[in-house]
Amino acid sequence: MIFQNAQVPLAELPSIENVDFQRLSPAYRKVEVIATSIFFAILLMGWLVFYLINPFKSAWPSWVLLAVWGVLFALAVRAALRRFAAEGYALRQHDILHKHGIWWRTVTAIPYNRMQHCEISRGPVESAFGLATLRVFTAGGSSSDLSIGGLPVEEAQRVKEFITARIGGVNRASSSPLESHTGDAPPQ
């Protein structure tokens, strides 16, 4: 047998523009803004400490820092809203797609046959809004390779069950007859 590796014509490849991505829950927009606000509240407390122990004779450095904080906070909230609008996912026959990013847009595709497991996690702010994060793990790593936040809990559970069934189906289909045989003697 001679090894062959024919080239695939690029015109025959499916286009990513034709994929209908699922949007995240609108409540996730609030979660993003709240998380950003918590971070900037901590920074504001740092400014307050600086203001109270200001070593300068004039107060203008403190007010300049407060103005910078205000501009950065407004930009961060705007970025959080744009991040929400740019994110989505799609389940396809052989893989899951996830798109995200504002300036560096990324589309990640993970085939089901590369997945090891998936899990659902919920932080306190997500729990308050009835949302969850779906994490997908592939072989060779201890952290998730794909993380989709902003899913309603029921939807995250349905997607997890779908992926788990696909992983199980792929693993059963790829197992050898010896592995699936349950008797004591090898199959004939």
N, C-alpha and C positions, 0 to 999 in steps of 0.2 A: 504494500500500500504506500502510495506516495502522498506526502503531506501537501495539502493545497490550502491556500489562504487568499481567496478571491477578494478583490477590492469592492466595497459597497459604494455605488454611485450616490453622491451627496444629494442629488435631486430626489432620491427615493426615501430619504430620511424624514420622519415625521417632524413637523414644525412645532416648536414650543409655544408659538403665538396662538395655536389652535386649541390649547389646553384651557379649560374653564376652571380657574382656580376658585376654591371656596374662600370666602372672606371670613375673618375672625368675628367673634361676637362684638357688637357695638359697645357692650359693657367693658371690653378690654381697653378701649380708649380711655375710660375713666381710671382703670387700674394703672395704665402707663403714666397718666398725669399725676396720680397720687404718689406713685413710686418716685417720680421726678421731684415732686414737691417735698417729700420726706427727705430726700438727699439734700435739696437746697435749704430746707429748714435747719439741717445740721450745720451747713455752711453759714447760715445766718447766725446761729448760736456762736460760731467761731468769730464772726464779725463783731458780735456783741461783746465778747470777751476782749477782743482787740480794742474796741471802743472804750471800754471801762478802764483798761490798763494802758491806754495810749501813751507811749513815751514821748511823743512829739508835743511841742508847746501849742501848736495849732491843731484844730480838729479836721482840717481839710483832707488828710490822708484817709481818715475813717470814712468820710462822706464819699470820697472817690471810690473806695473799696465797695461801699454800699451801692453806688451807681453801677459799678462793674457787675456786682452780684445780680442786680435787677435785670441788666441786659442779658447776662448769661442765663438767668432763670427763664426769661421770655424766649430766648433761642432754644433752650432745652425743651420747653413745653411744646414749641412749634415742631421741633425734631421728633418728639414722641408722637405727636399727631400724624406727622408724615410717615413715621415708621409703621404706625398702625395701618395707614392707607395702603402702604406698599406690600404688606405681608399677606400671604395666602398659601393654601396647600391644595393638592389634588391627589386623589387615589386613582391609580390606573391599574390595568390588568396585571402588569408585572412589577410595578414599582410605586413609590410614593414620591411626590414632588413637593418641595417647599421653596417659596420665593420670599426674599426679604432684603432689606437694605434701602437706604436713601441715596447715598452717593455711589456706593459700590453695591450694585444690585447683584444678588447671588441667587441662582436657582440650583438647589441640591436635589439629586435623584438617588434614591436608595432602593435597589431591587429587593424584593421580598426574600430571595434566596440568599442574600448576604446578611439578613437580620438575624440576631440571636434572640432578642426579647424586646418588649416595650413596657413602659410603666407610666402611670399617671401620678402627678404630684400636684399639690395645692398649697400655696402659701397663705398667710392670713388675709392679705388683701384680696387675693383671688377667691378665697373661700367666701368672703363677705359678698362678692358679686356673683357667686355660683359658677365660677370658672375653674379651669384646670389646665395643666401643661402636660402634653403628651411627649414622652422622651423615647426615642428609638435607639437601640444599641446594636452595633454590628460586632463582628469578631475582632479581637485584638485590642480592645480598649476598655478602660474602666469608666470612662465618661460617655455620655450620650453623643451620638453622631448627628442626631437631628432632634431639635426641640421646638415644638409648636405650642406656644402659649396662647391664651385667649379663647380656648374652646369651652363651650358650655359643658358641664360635667357629663350630661347624658350623651352628648355628641362625642366627647373624648372616650367614653366607655365603649360606644358603638365602633369607633375607629380602632380602638385597641382590640376589641373582639374580632373585628375583620382582619386586622394585621396578624393577630395570633392564629387565626384559622388559616390564613395564607402561609404563615411560617410553618405551621404543622403540616399543611398540605404539601408544601415544597419539600419539607424534610422527609415525609412519608414517600413521596414520589421519587426522591433521590436515594432512598435507602436500598441496600442490596437485598436479594431474596434471603440471604443467610441472616441478616439482621431482623427481618420481619417474621422469620420462621419461629414458631413457639414450641415445637416438639423437641424431643431429646436428640433424635437422629437428624443429620443434615438432609435437606430436601434432595430428592432424586431427579 
